[in-house]
Amino acid sequence: MRRVILLLVDGLRPDVAENVLEAGALPALRIMTGVDGVARGITVFPSTTSVAYLPFLTGCTPGTANIPSIRWLDRARYAGRWWRERELVRSYCGYQAGRLDADIAPEVPCIFELVPESLAIFTPVARGLTPARDPASTERKFWGALAHYAEWHQPSDTAVTRHLLRAVDGGWRFIFAQFPAADGYTHQSTPEGPKVLRALRKVDDTVAHLRARLAARGELEDTLIVLVSDHGATTVHTHLDLADWFRAQGVPTMSHPVIWERNPQAAVMVAGNGSAMVYARPGVPRADRLPMSTLRTAEAFGARHDVIAALVAEPAVAFVAAEERPGVVRVADAAGEALIEVTAPGDSALGATIAYQPVTGDPLAIGGPFAASAGDWLEATWDSTYPDACVQLLDQFRADRTGDLIVVGREGYDFRKRFEIPEHKSGHGSMIRGHMQVPVWTSVVAPDTPIRTVDLFPAMLEWLGVAIPAGIDGRLSWNAGAAATVA
């Protein structure tokens, strides 16, 4: 029987992990990956926990799943009754975390539904799981709450290890295990801080025990083990609290955790904390988003000036983006604007042909006009300042819940200060390379071409012999079974 074990080390930067691996400090993972099992992938935007789990577990992007961020506002339904309509202002960082499963678009498949013999440990996405197949749900909430304020994250990983090793003997065909400690220690220090590296070495110990148990059962060769992360991270030297920034512009602004604001003219929803969605005139229900030209008018946010011009002049802001019309996104920074356009639709969100055209500037640092398929965009921008940016921005605006404006942070900055307790000394959520590139380590030959994390979903199903559902965004660009034969 073929099995897949997906190990997600939350917030692990690929270069940090590779350096530790090359130094010989991860012996079990060195044996597992051999000489061809280490690669990198590109995650989704925003590069933050929960949202960035969707590709692995559904094969779909945030736009397709209609989960554009960890915080969002239902623009079409929210009418300003902040208490009665608080369920229309979402945050997965608090008591609404359990709403995530039901919020995912109903037509989007979940691997736990497609593979009934599956089990998950410390997963925020649990659609299709029974309590018996989600055995650590209570421990995840307990240790997660304690870790956040006590800054003591290792007990979470220890609990994951205990459940994982027990699950190996249970005959599950698919096991998903999330290790949160590396991300927690990164936020309170740096991506390569001592506690981060210690947590990674403990994951290596877990892999050693895991492979030993599989070998004892005679199942090692038939088990595909994949170690990944949902996002990277970079250190933060300056916090620009975006909600307070809008208030300083004379714009009454609602934001989490205190969403009440008298007659708000903006709603700011921060993710990770390197990016944010901004909704103009929340409380006035409307189906359509406002284009950049309208957002630049004084009336858009009730201010006396062009708020967008002031925003892109901030050192913390790399660029902003707004939907011009369906399939067209306008991007702006302090130097000018450019357009992203779907010129030929494809069979999925990642199958289209996309053109980038500088108008008065080149905010995505592409270097000039460029048009290509979504796959070619990935390869062309793999190591650029903003990897896969055109594809990711178009995807964001495919979600009904996405705001009018997306604000992307520059490296070294984030957008949340007043209520981020304890302070984030490192973060993620932006579109910069340090946040978007993630490790993809496997027990067979790893992908040798650029891959998106969403492409791992069909690869895992192919290994298990489960039919790949139609309509997903992931492409079978890496055939793990063929890679195992080659190995």
Residue, then its C-alpha position, 0 to 999 in steps of 0.5 A: m500500500r502506498r502512503v504519503i506523509l506530508l510534514l509542514v514546518d511552518g515558517l521555515r526559510p529554505d536557505v536557512a534549512e539548506n545551510v543546516l542540512e549542508a552543515g551536517a546537522l540534519p542527518a535523518l533528513r540528509i539520508m531521506t533526501g539523498v543528493d536529489g531530494v532538495a528543492r524549492g517551491i513558490t507559495v501563494f500570496p499572502s504568504t501566511t499560515s492558514v491561507a498558504y496551507l490551502p495549496f497543499l490540502t486542496g490543490c487550489t489557490p486562495g482566489t479559487a478557494n475564496i480565502p484571500s487572507i487571514r482577515w477579510l470583510d464581506r464587502a457585498r453584505y457588510a452594512g456597518r452593523w459591526w456587532r450584529e454583522r461581526e461574522l461578516v468581518r473575518s479573522y482566523c487569528g481568534y475565535q473565528a479560526g474554526r470558520l475556515d473550513a466552511d468559508i472555503a468555496p464549497e466546490v473546492p476539494c479537500i484531500f481529507e475528503l478525497v482520501p478517507e484513510s487520511l489523518a491530520i495533526f495540528t491542522p487549521v484546515a480540517r474539512g472532511l475529517t472526523p474527530a478520530r482523524d483529527p486527534a490533536s485538535t484540542e491540543r493544538k488550541f491549548w498549546g497554540a494559545l499558551a505558546h503565543y503569549a509565553e513564547w514557548h513553542q516546542p511543546s506543540d512540536t513535541a505533541v505533533t511528534r507523539h501523534l505522528l509516530r502513533a499514526v504511522d502504525g495506524g495504516w493511514r494512507f495520507i498523514f499531514a503533520q504541521f510543526p508550528a515551533a519554527d514559525g513561533y520562534t522566528h517571529q520572536s527572533t530571526p529566521e535563523g535564530p538558535k531556537v528556530l534551528r533547535a526546533l528544526r533539529k528536533v524535526d530531524d529527530t522525528v524524521a529519524h524515528l518516522r523512517a525507522r518505524l516505516a522500515a520496521r513495517g516494511e513500508l519505507e519504499d512505498t511511502l512518499i515523505v514530503l517536507v515543506s513550509d507554507h512561507g519564509a520569513t525576514t527580519v523586521h526593523t520597522h512597524l508601520d501600523l497601517a490602520d493607524w496610518f490611515r487614521a493619521q490621514g484623516v480616514p476613520t478606519m476599522s481594523h482588528p481586533v477592535i472592529w468598531e469605528r464610527n462611520p469608517q471610511a476604510a477597513v484595514m485587514v493585515a496578513g502576516n504582517g507583510s501585506a494588507m487588504v484595504y476596503a474603501r467605505p466599508g458598511v456600504p454594501r457593493a458587489d464591485r471593487l473600486p479601481m485605482s483611479t477612483l481610489r485616488t480621489a479624495e472622496a474614496f476614503g473621505a480624505r482631502h487628498d490622494v491617499i494612494a499617492a501618500l501611501v506609496a511614498e511610505p518607505a514601508v510600502a513596496f507597491v499597491a494593487a487594485e482591480e481595473r476590471p475583471g482580469v486586469v490589475r493596476v499596480a503602483d509604487a512611488a515611481g509609477e504604474a503598470l498593468i497586469e492583464v489576462t490576455a488568453p484564459g486557460d482551463s484554471a487560474l494558473g493556465a492563462t496567458i498573462a501580460y505585464q505592461p509598464v505604463t508610467g513605471d515598473p513597480l514589479a521590477i520586471g524590466g519591461p513588458f512581458a507576456a507569457s503563460a502562467g508556467d513561464w511566468l513562474e520560471a521567468t520570475w523565480d528568483s526575482t524581487y517578487p516571484d510569480a507576482c503577476v500570477q499571484l495578484l491576478d489570483q487575489f482579485r479572483a476572490d469575491r472577498t478581496g479588498d479594493l486595494i492590496v498593500v505589499g510591504r517592503e523587506g524589513y517592514d510590516f503593517r501591524k504594531r499596536f496590537e501585535i503582542p508580543e512584538h514580531k521581530s520577524g514576519h512574512g505575508s509579503m510578496i518578496r522572495g524571502h517570504m515566497q520561496v519555501p523548501v520542498w524536500t522529498s524522499v524521492v527525486a525532487p522537482d528539477t524545475p520551478i514548482r508552485t506549492v499548489d502542484l504538490f497536491p496532484a503529485m500526492l494524489e498521483w502517488l496514492g492512485v487517487a483520481i485528480p479532481a477537475g477544476i483544481d489549480g495544481r498541475l502535475s508538473w512533478n510525478a513523484g512516482a516516476a521520480a521514485t523509479v528513477a531514484 
